[in-house]
Amino acid sequence: MAGKVPSVELEVGDRVVRISNPDRVYFPARGETKLDLARYYLSVGDGIVRALRDRPCMMHRFPSGVTGEKVHQKRLPQGAPPWVPTVRVHFPRYNRHADELCVADVADVVWAVQMSTVEFHPWNSRRFDTEKPDEWRIDLDPMPDCPFDRVRRVAHVAHEVLDELGAVGWPKTSGGAGMHIYVRIKPEWGFTDVRRAALAFAREVERRAPDDVTTAWWRRDRDPSSLFVDYNQNARDHTIAAAYSVRGVAEATVSTPVRWDEVDSLDPRDFTIATVPARFAELGDLHAGIDDAVFGLEPLLEWADRDGEEVPEE
C-alpha cells in the first residue's frame, strides 16, 4: 500500500523502541493509531509508571486493534529485549509459574504497546512480596441499569467511610461506567485478609446506602439498577485497569485519576487519549501522593470479625 510507514523508532529515555505498523488504526471512533497510543503513554509517563511500577502486570493485547481479537497475556511475549523487567509469579491452582511484565520505566510501557498492548492490569502487590498486597481496591461496579448519578452518590459514601477510618482514598474513573478508589496499605496481610477487609468496608457502604448498593455475591441476586461494591477485585490474581490505562474500546477512554470535587460533574466518557494528555500536563498526576498515605487494615479486620462472616469462595 502506497505511503504506508513500516515502522518508526521512538527515543524513550536511553532506550529506542521500534513501533511496527504505526499507522494501524486501533480506535475507530476517531481514528487513533498504534503510534498515537504509544505517544499517549509517553505523555502520561510518570503517571502510568507510578501505577505499574514493580507490580506483576497482565497485558490486554489487541493485535489488529480494539475491534479485533483480544489476548489476555500473563507471560511476557517471546522476543522481548533483555532490558524489559519481569517478575515470576506462581499459580497454585495449576502449579505453574509465569514471568510477567513488571514495569520499571516508561520504555517498558512503550515496548508493551509495540506488542499491541492497549490495557495494563497490574496486581495489587509488588515484586518484593507478591503475596502481600500494598493496595486495597474499591471497585464501584454499576449493574446494567445503574445510572452514573448512583455511582457518584456511592463514591461519596465510600469517601465518608474512608475519612472516618482515617484512610486516604484516591479516586479514578474506570474507563467504563464505574469508578475505582485506591487505598495504599501496609504490605502486612495476605490476599484473604485484604479481601475480608474489603468485604467489611463494602458491607458498611451498603448499610449507609441500602437503596443504591449491593454486595450480593451472585450476579443473579443483584438488582440490575444497583451498584455492586466489588470486594473480590482484591483476590489473588484479580486485576483491574491501572490509572492512566487506555481501555480497549473504540473511543479510547482512559481510566483517569480525578479529584473528589470533580465527582459530581465528571462524565467518564470525556477522558480519552485525545483529552487526558492536556489534563495531565495541566494537573500532573493526581495520584502522585498515594505512596505517602499508608493505611493499616486493623479497623476493617475488626469489622470483619464483628460481622462474623467469611468471604465467599471464588
N, C-alpha and C positions, 0 to 999 in steps of 0.2 A: 504494500500500500504506500503510495507516494506520500512523502512528508512524515512518515511515521518515525518517531525517535526510538531507537532500540534500547537505549539506557542513558542515564545521567549519573554523574558522581556528585555526591554531597559531602562537603567537608564538615565533619561533626567533631568539634574539639580537635584532638590529634588523630582522629580516625577518618578514613574515607570510606563511605558506604555507597555501593552501587545500587541504583534503583532501576530494575529492568521494567520494561513496559510502562514507562512513567505516564503515558497518555491514556492508559486504560481507564475507562470511566468506572469508578467504584460506586458512586452515589448518583443515581439517575435524576433525582428531583431537581438538582441544579447543575448537574454535570461535573461534579468534582472528581478528580482523578487520583490514581495511586500517588503521584507526585504531590498533589495537593494535600493528601493525607500525611505524607512524610513531613511536609512543610508545616502543617498544623502542629504535629507533635514537637517539632523544633520550636515553635512559637510559645509553647507552654512547657518547655523542657524542665524547668525547675519543679513545676507542679506535678507533672506525671512521674518524674523520678522520685519525688518525695512520697508519692502514693505507692510506688512499686519497690522502692529500694530494699534489698535484702530479703524479699519475700518470694517463695515459690510462686510461679505465675503460669496460669493456663492461658494459652493464646487461642482466640477465636479467629480463625483464618477464613478468608473468602477469596480463593484463588482467581475467580473470574468476576469479582465484585459482589456487592451485597445481595443482588438478585439471584445469585448462583448458589452453588453448594457451600455449606458451612462446615468447617472442620474444627472439632474441639481437640486441640493439640496440647497434651500434657508434656510429652517428651520433646526436648529440643530437636528440631529437624536436623537430619543429617546434612553435612556440608557446612555447618556453622563455622565461622572463623574462630581461631583459638582464643581470642580475647573476649568472646561472649561468655559471661559467667553463668554457672548453673549451680543448683543445689539438689542433692539426692534425697528423695522422699520415699517412704515405704507405704505400700497399700496392703494392710494386713488381710483384707478380705480375699485377695488373690495371691498374697505372699509374693508380691512383685515390687520392684523399685522403678523409679523414673527420675531421670536427670532433667529437672525443669528449669526454664529460664529464670534467672534471679538478677534482676536489673541492678546495675551499679551506676550507670550514667546514661545520658540521652542517646548516645550512639547505639546502645543495646536496643533501645526502643525503635530507632530508625531501622536498624537491621531487621527487627521483627516485622516492620512494615514491608520491607523488601520481601519477606517471606509471606506476604499477603495477610498479615495480622491487622485486624481492624480494632478488635476489643481486647483489653487486658484485664484478666480476672485474677487478682493476687489472693493468696492465702491471708488469713488474719494472724499468722505467726511469721517469724523471721528465721533465717538460716541458722542462727546461733542456737536455737532450740525450736524445731518446727512443731514440737508437741505442746508448747506453752504459748498460747496466743497473747499478743500485746494489743489487740484491737477488738473491741466489742462493737458489733454492727447492728444497728436498729434499722430494720428494713420495713418501711411503711408501704405495704403492697396492696394496692386497691384491687378489689374484685371487679369483674367486667362492667358492672353498672354503677360503680362508685364514682361520684363526681370529684373533681380536683379540690373543690372547696372543703370536702371532707378530709382530704389529705392534709390540707392546710391546718384545719382545726386540730387534727390529731397530732400534727407536728408540734403545735403549741402546747398541747397537753404533755407530750413527751418532754419538751423543753422545761416545763414547770416541774415535772418529777425529777429530771436531772438536776435542776437547780436545788431542789430540796435535798438531794443526795450529796450535793457538793461536787458533782461531776460536770465537766465541760463537754457539751455536745457540738459536733462540727457538722452542720447540715450540707447536703448537696442534693441536686436533682438526680434521679436515677438514669436520666436519658430516655426514660419511657414515661409511664403515667404516674409513677410514685416518687418517693423521696427516701433518702438514706440519711442516717445520723450516725457518725462515728465517734467513739469514745476511746481514747488511749488508756490502756490499763496496764497494771504491773504484770509482767510475764511470770506469774507465780502459780497459775492454775491451769489444769488441763482442759481440753475441749468440753468434757462432760460438765464440769463446774461452770465454765463460761456460758454454756447453753442453759444450765439450770438458772443462772443469774439472769440471763436474757429473758427466760420464760417468766420469772418472778416480776421483772420490770414490765413485761407485756401485760401480765395479769393486772398490775396496778393501773396501767394506762386504760385497760378495758373497764376496770371498776369506775374510773373517773369519767369515761366517755362510753357508756354501755350502748348508746344508740348509734355510735359511729364505728366501734371497734369489735373485732372478733379475734379470739385466739384459738378457735376450734381447729383441731389438728387435721381432720378430714375435710377436703375441699367441699364435698357434698353437704357438709353440715354448716357451711358459711352462707350467710345472706349475700346474694350477688351484688347488693349495693353497699356492702360494708367494706371496711379496711382491715386487712389482716396484718397484725404486727408479727412479722415472720422471724421468730426467735431461732428457727432452725438454720438460718444463714450463719450461725456461729458453730455449727457442727464441723467436724474434721473434714477437710477436702471439699467443703462447700464454699463457693466463691461468688462474688458479685462484681460488677464492673467498677473499676477504680475511679477515683476522682480524675477528671480530665480524659477518661477513656471515651473514645467515639463509640457509638452504638451501630450495630450492623443493620441499619435501616436506610431507606432511600434518601431521607432528609439529612442524614449525617448528624443526628443530635448528639449531644455531649453530656455526660454525667458531670455536672458543674457545681463546684462549691458556691454557696450563697451565704449572705448574711441573714441573721434571724429577722431583721427588719424588712427583708425583701419577700419573706414567705407569703404575705397576704396579697402581693401584687404580681408575683412572678408567673410567667407562663413557660413551662418547661420546654415547649416547642421553640422558644426563642433562642435557646442555647444550642448552637450548631458550630461546625468547623468554620463557617463563614463569619460568625459573630464573636466566638469566645476569644480568639487571639487579641482583638482590640480590648475586650474586657480585661483580659489577663495583663495586657500592657498597662492599663489604667490602674487596676486594683491590686495587681500582684496575686500571689497565691493566698486565698482566704483561709486555707488550712495550714499556713506556714507555722503556726504556733502549736500544732497538735502534739508534738513530741514533748512539749514543756508542760502539758496539763494531764498528769497521770493520775488515774483513779484506782482505788482498791475495791475489789468486789465484795468485801466482807458484809456491808449492809444488805446487798442484794441476796447473798447466800443466806443471811439470817431470814430474809423474807421468804426465800425458798423453803427453809426449814419450817417457818411459821405456817406456810400454805400446805405443807405436808404432802406434796406431790412430786413425783419424779417426771422428767421429760419423757414424752412418748418415744418408743423405739423408732429409729429411722426406717 
